């Protein structure tokens, strides 16, 4: 069973009005509207994080197969760039 923790939040008048309207349309409490919104937010953030990770994994090492990078020492190249930029 999920134990609830009582939490107090402050909403702007417009946010409160919007939340009350949603609660009324769906016949749920204001607290339930906020819980659902938070769950959706967390889910979207996790999905975005997973998408960014997948993209990074696809891009990692992509340069290795490029004919422009044949024979280039990537570490040496990176050090040169950093030295030029003063990093």
Residue frames relative to the residue before (quaternion, step in Angstrom):
aa qw qx qy qz dx dy dz
X 1.0000 0.0000 0.0000 0.0000 0.00 0.00 0.00
X 0.3969 -0.7215 0.5262 0.2121 3.56 -0.99 0.88
X 0.2458 -0.7718 0.5712 0.1326 3.59 -0.63 1.11
X 0.3103 -0.7539 0.5547 0.1662 3.56 -0.88 0.96
X 0.2134 -0.7402 0.6246 0.1282 3.54 -1.16 0.72
X 0.4103 -0.7099 0.5138 0.2523 3.55 -0.76 1.01
X 0.0011 0.7992 -0.5974 0.0664 3.55 -0.84 1.07
X 0.2315 -0.7608 0.5917 0.1321 3.54 -0.99 0.85
X 0.0204 -0.7914 0.6109 -0.0092 3.58 -0.94 0.93
X 0.3163 -0.7127 0.5875 0.2166 3.54 -1.29 0.34
X 0.0900 -0.7873 0.6096 0.0194 3.55 -0.95 0.95
X 0.5058 -0.5908 0.5131 0.3631 3.54 -1.18 0.51
X 0.6619 -0.4986 0.3641 0.4251 3.58 -1.23 0.34
X 0.6777 0.4923 -0.3058 0.4525 3.58 0.92 -0.85
X 0.6392 0.5049 -0.3338 0.4743 3.61 1.02 -0.72
X 0.6475 0.5164 -0.3211 0.4593 3.58 0.97 -0.84
X 0.6443 0.5186 -0.3186 0.4631 3.58 0.97 -0.87
X 0.6602 0.5036 -0.3086 0.4640 3.59 0.91 -0.91
X 0.6644 0.5012 -0.3031 0.4642 3.59 0.93 -0.89
X 0.6379 0.5183 -0.3220 0.4698 3.59 1.00 -0.79
X 0.6471 0.5156 -0.3197 0.4617 3.59 0.98 -0.81
X 0.6460 0.5052 -0.3184 0.4756 3.58 0.96 -0.83
X 0.6449 0.5246 -0.3167 0.4568 3.57 0.93 -0.91
X 0.6676 0.5064 -0.2978 0.4574 3.57 0.95 -0.87
X 0.6617 0.5143 -0.3059 0.4517 3.57 0.93 -0.89
X 0.7740 0.3451 -0.1733 0.5017 3.57 0.98 -0.83
X 0.3853 -0.7573 0.4511 0.2731 3.56 1.34 0.09
X 0.5125 0.5840 -0.4552 0.4349 3.57 0.87 1.04
X 0.6097 -0.5605 0.4107 0.3813 3.56 -1.26 0.26
X 0.6486 -0.4903 0.4117 0.4116 3.53 -1.32 0.32
X 0.6304 0.5409 -0.3283 0.4498 3.58 0.99 -0.84
X 0.6616 0.5021 -0.3111 0.4619 3.59 0.96 -0.82
X 0.6009 0.5427 -0.3575 0.4654 3.60 1.04 -0.70
X 0.6862 0.4792 -0.2820 0.4690 3.57 0.88 -0.94
X 0.6311 0.5232 -0.3365 0.4634 3.62 0.98 -0.77
X 0.6675 0.4961 -0.3018 0.4661 3.58 0.92 -0.92
X 0.6445 0.5187 -0.3216 0.4606 3.58 0.97 -0.85
X 0.6562 0.5073 -0.3107 0.4643 3.58 0.96 -0.83
X 0.6420 0.5166 -0.3261 0.4634 3.60 0.96 -0.83
X 0.6511 0.5062 -0.3116 0.4720 3.59 0.97 -0.85
X 0.6411 0.5286 -0.3202 0.4549 3.59 0.96 -0.86
X 0.6677 0.4957 -0.2985 0.4684 3.58 0.87 -0.98
X 0.6485 0.5220 -0.3166 0.4548 3.59 0.94 -0.88
X 0.6635 0.4969 -0.3070 0.4675 3.61 0.93 -0.86
X 0.6446 0.5156 -0.3259 0.4610 3.59 0.99 -0.80
X 0.6498 0.5047 -0.3144 0.4734 3.59 0.99 -0.81
X 0.6427 0.5169 -0.3193 0.4667 3.57 1.01 -0.81
X 0.6537 0.5058 -0.3138 0.4673 3.60 0.93 -0.86
X 0.6383 0.5222 -0.3236 0.4639 3.57 0.98 -0.84
X 0.6605 0.5017 -0.3038 0.4688 3.59 0.95 -0.88
X 0.6462 0.5146 -0.3195 0.4643 3.59 1.02 -0.78
X 0.6511 0.5037 -0.3171 0.4709 3.60 0.97 -0.82
X 0.6434 0.5174 -0.3201 0.4647 3.57 0.99 -0.82
X 0.6519 0.5107 -0.3138 0.4644 3.59 0.94 -0.88
X 0.6430 0.5134 -0.3203 0.4694 3.59 0.99 -0.81
X 0.6540 0.5102 -0.3149 0.4613 3.58 0.90 -0.89
X 0.6570 0.5065 -0.3107 0.4639 3.58 0.99 -0.81
X 0.6465 0.5055 -0.3225 0.4718 3.60 1.06 -0.71
X 0.7172 0.4585 -0.2500 0.4615 3.56 1.00 -0.85
X 0.5547 0.6241 -0.3976 0.3804 3.57 1.13 -0.61
X 0.8434 0.1362 -0.1246 0.5045 3.53 -0.73 1.07
X 0.3855 0.7428 -0.4787 0.2655 3.61 1.23 0.06
X 0.6163 0.5730 -0.3398 0.4200 3.58 1.09 -0.68
X 0.5444 0.6616 -0.3939 0.3328 3.60 1.12 -0.59
X 0.7380 0.4169 -0.2280 0.4791 3.58 1.01 -0.76
X 0.5105 0.6475 -0.4214 0.3777 3.58 1.25 -0.01
X 0.4821 -0.6775 0.4665 0.3017 3.60 -0.86 0.91
X 0.5944 0.5889 -0.3606 0.4121 3.61 1.15 -0.48
X 0.7263 0.4306 -0.2294 0.4842 3.58 1.19 -0.48
X 0.3750 0.7326 -0.4944 0.2799 3.61 1.23 0.11
X 0.8402 0.1742 -0.1464 0.4922 3.57 -0.86 0.95
X 0.5533 0.5945 -0.4055 0.4195 3.61 1.23 0.07
X 0.3265 -0.7100 0.5912 0.1992 3.56 -0.95 0.94
X 0.3609 -0.7832 0.4666 0.1965 3.58 -0.25 1.29
X 0.6481 0.5135 -0.3266 0.4578 3.59 0.96 -0.80
X 0.6499 0.5073 -0.3102 0.4733 3.58 0.95 -0.89
X 0.6405 0.5290 -0.3160 0.4583 3.58 0.97 -0.89
X 0.6620 0.5096 -0.3010 0.4598 3.57 0.91 -0.94
X 0.6491 0.5147 -0.3182 0.4610 3.59 0.95 -0.83
X 0.6366 0.5279 -0.3242 0.4592 3.58 1.01 -0.81
X 0.6474 0.5140 -0.3121 0.4682 3.58 0.94 -0.90
X 0.6682 0.4997 -0.3032 0.4602 3.58 0.89 -0.91
X 0.6425 0.5165 -0.3252 0.4633 3.57 0.99 -0.82
X 0.6529 0.5232 -0.3083 0.4527 3.60 0.95 -0.90
X 0.7357 0.4070 -0.2210 0.4943 3.58 1.02 -0.83
X 0.4549 -0.7098 0.4331 0.3189 3.56 1.28 -0.09
X 0.3891 0.7258 -0.4740 0.3117 3.55 1.13 0.62
